[in-house]
Amino acid sequence: MSLWLTIIVALVACLAGGWVMRFAGQKATNNAPAFRDMPLGVAFGWVLGVTLLIWVVYTYYLARTLPQPDANKYFFFRTAIEWFIIFAVAAWIFRVFGRLVGTAGSRKLFRQMPLTASFGLLVILSYALVAIFAGILAPYGQEQVLEGVAANIPPGGDPAMGGNPEYPLGTDQIGRDILSRLIYGAQNTVGIAFATTCLAFFLGGSLGLLAAVLGGWLDQVLSRAVDVLMAIPSLIFALLLMTIASAWAGSERWLLTIYMVIIIAVIDSTRVFRLARAVGLNIVVMDYIEAAKLRGEGLSYLIFKEILPNATAPLLAEFGLRFCFVFLTIASLSFLGVGIQPPLADWGTMVRDLAQFINFAAFAPQVAAAPLLAAGAIALLTVGVNFVVDWMLKRSSGLKE
């Protein structure tokens, strides 16, 4: 039976199971409202969820009990389940700790915080600590080639697979410690992405608020310029400009990183401009703005004392989303070879350099996980930031459970 036919049969079986569950519940509970008013789609969802849970538990059981050659096909599934449980428990402990320790305001914040936001905040704080203290945490330098150590040592530390217990994540193609470069990658990739996002917000936010307050020809010129820049796909535009910048940089490869920050900041500031202008236009028509103008307040007072405090919530949420896009753009450019330049450690470059380990996926999946370490670090931070941003948007919107 083909995969698609199996999926269709399983879905039809779940739909029939949902109808049976709803009918049996109505009879068993004397037509209680919970079952009487239950749509068939909801009943189908319950049965499908239980079925998927049973399948996950059974597959994980196979991954832990089958002989090694047969269990290899479930390696990534087993690893994903185990890390999901570890992250969930860590987020719950972090939230409990936050409710017990800290100021009254922070404890209240943790009491209102869902588990997803707690997980996201824990991830952000962990990445920040690793980035700040990378020089202390990393056992070796990010550009240090280990003397007397072979290149391309596979991760895992298993000598039977060619690993080395002294280098649990292995070495790269020229003999540098992958663990150290992964730690320094947090400092370089996350730090440069944060600086780029701050620059993008300074440019886009200030110009957007100025366009909203002053209007007229300034608003028209800036808005049309932003429309032109936004009409070009951002990644393709950044790749084109970085190709030109690489010719300008010449042998000074560190200049390419500076050019990348400026290029990405300018491109992403267009999105910030649109949001800041839209929020500003909604605020400048308020009565308290008109009252401030009648009092003779200047432009700086209107922006920093009246408009900016009322625009903080949507701008902060946009900052989190924009950071994710900038972060992924930098990783993509580095993967293509025009982003953060060697010898600086970067997660996008590490994914490209370690891609050869994918060839071992069939018989040694723990070795094939090497390029997924940096890719997983990118994905984890993106998910964590999005969880926090979703929570911030919900808090600023005033929605209740």
Long-range contacts (C-beta under 8 A, 24 or more apart in sequence): 10-51, 11-48, 14-44, 14-47, 14-48, 14-51, 15-40, 15-44, 15-47, 17-47, 17-51, 18-42, 18-43, 18-44, 18-45, 18-46, 18-47, 18-48, 19-43, 21-46, 21-47, 56-81, 69-363, 72-362, 72-363, 72-364, 72-365, 75-365, 75-366, 75-369, 76-365, 76-369, 79-369, 87-119, 88-115, 88-119, 90-119, 90-122, 91-115, 91-116, 91-118, 91-119, 91-122, 92-118, 94-118, 94-119, 94-121, 94-122, 112-395, 113-391, 114-391, 116-387, 116-390, 116-391, 117-387, 117-388, 117-390, 117-391, 119-384, 119-387, 120-383, 120-384, 120-385, 120-386, 120-387, 120-388, 120-391, 121-384, 121-388, 122-384, 123-380, 123-381, 123-383, 123-384, 123-385, 124-381, 124-384, 124-385, 124-388, 127-186, 127-190, 127-381, 127-384, 128-190, 130-183, 130-186, 130-187, 131-186, 131-187, 131-190, 131-191, 132-187, 134-183, 134-184, 134-186, 134-187, 137-183, 138-177, 138-179, 138-180, 138-183, 138-184, 139-177, 139-179, 139-180, 140-176, 140-177, 140-180, 141-180, 142-176, 142-180, 142-181, 142-184, 142-188, 142-343, 142-344, 142-345, 143-176, 143-342, 143-343, 143-344, 143-345, 144-176, 144-177, 144-180, 145-174, 145-175, 145-176, 146-171, 146-175, 146-176, 146-177, 149-175, 150-175, 151-175, 152-356, 154-357, 154-360, 154-364, 154-366, 154-367, 154-370, 155-357, 155-366, 155-367, 155-369, 155-370, 155-373, 156-366, 156-367, 158-366, 161-364, 161-366, 161-367, 162-367, 163-367, 169-370, 169-373, 170-370, 172-350, 172-353, 172-354, 173-353, 173-356, 178-350, 178-354, 178-370, 178-373, 180-345, 181-345, 181-350, 182-345, 182-347, 182-350, 182-373, 182-374, 182-377, 184-344, 184-345, 185-345, 185-346, 185-347, 185-350, 185-374, 185-377, 186-377, 188-340, 188-344, 188-345, 188-346, 189-327, 189-330, 189-331, 189-334, 189-340, 189-346, 189-347, 189-348, 189-378, 190-327, 190-381, 192-257, 192-260, 192-261, 192-330, 192-340, 193-323, 193-326, 193-327, 193-330, 194-323, 195-261, 196-260, 196-261, 196-264, 196-265, 196-268, 196-326, 196-330, 197-265, 197-268, 197-319, 197-322, 197-323, 197-326, 199-261, 199-262, 199-265, 199-269, 200-264, 200-265, 200-266, 200-268, 200-269, 200-272, 200-322, 200-326, 201-269, 201-272, 201-315, 201-319, 201-322, 203-265, 203-266, 203-269, 203-272, 203-273, 204-268, 204-269, 204-270, 204-271, 204-272, 204-273, 204-275, 204-276, 205-272, 205-273, 205-276, 205-315, 207-269, 207-273, 207-276, 208-272, 208-273, 208-274, 208-275, 208-276, 208-277, 208-280, 209-276, 209-277, 209-280, 209-303, 209-307, 209-308, 209-311, 210-303, 211-273, 211-277, 211-280, 212-276, 212-277, 212-279, 212-280, 212-281, 212-283, 212-284, 212-307, 213-280, 213-284, 213-299, 213-302, 213-303, 213-307, 214-299, 219-277, 222-273, 223-277, 226-270, 226-273, 226-274, 229-266, 229-267, 229-270, 230-270, 230-271, 230-274, 234-267, 234-268, 234-329, 235-329, 235-332, 237-267, 238-263, 238-264, 238-267, 238-329, 238-333, 239-333, 239-336, 239-338, 242-333, 242-338, 242-339, 243-338, 246-338, 253-341, 253-342, 254-341, 256-338, 256-341, 257-339, 257-340, 257-341, 257-344, 260-330, 260-333, 260-338, 260-339, 260-340, 264-326, 264-329, 264-330, 268-322, 268-325, 268-326, 268-329, 271-318, 271-322, 272-318, 272-322, 275-314, 275-315, 275-318, 276-311, 276-315, 279-311, 279-314, 279-315, 280-307, 280-311, 283-307, 283-310, 283-311, 313-392, 313-395, 313-396, 314-396, 316-392, 317-389, 317-392, 317-393, 317-396, 320-385, 320-386, 320-388, 320-389, 320-392, 321-385, 321-386, 321-389, 323-385, 324-381, 324-382, 324-385, 324-386, 327-378, 327-381, 327-382, 328-378, 328-382, 331-378, 347-374, 347-375, 347-377, 347-378, 348-374, 348-378, 350-374, 351-375
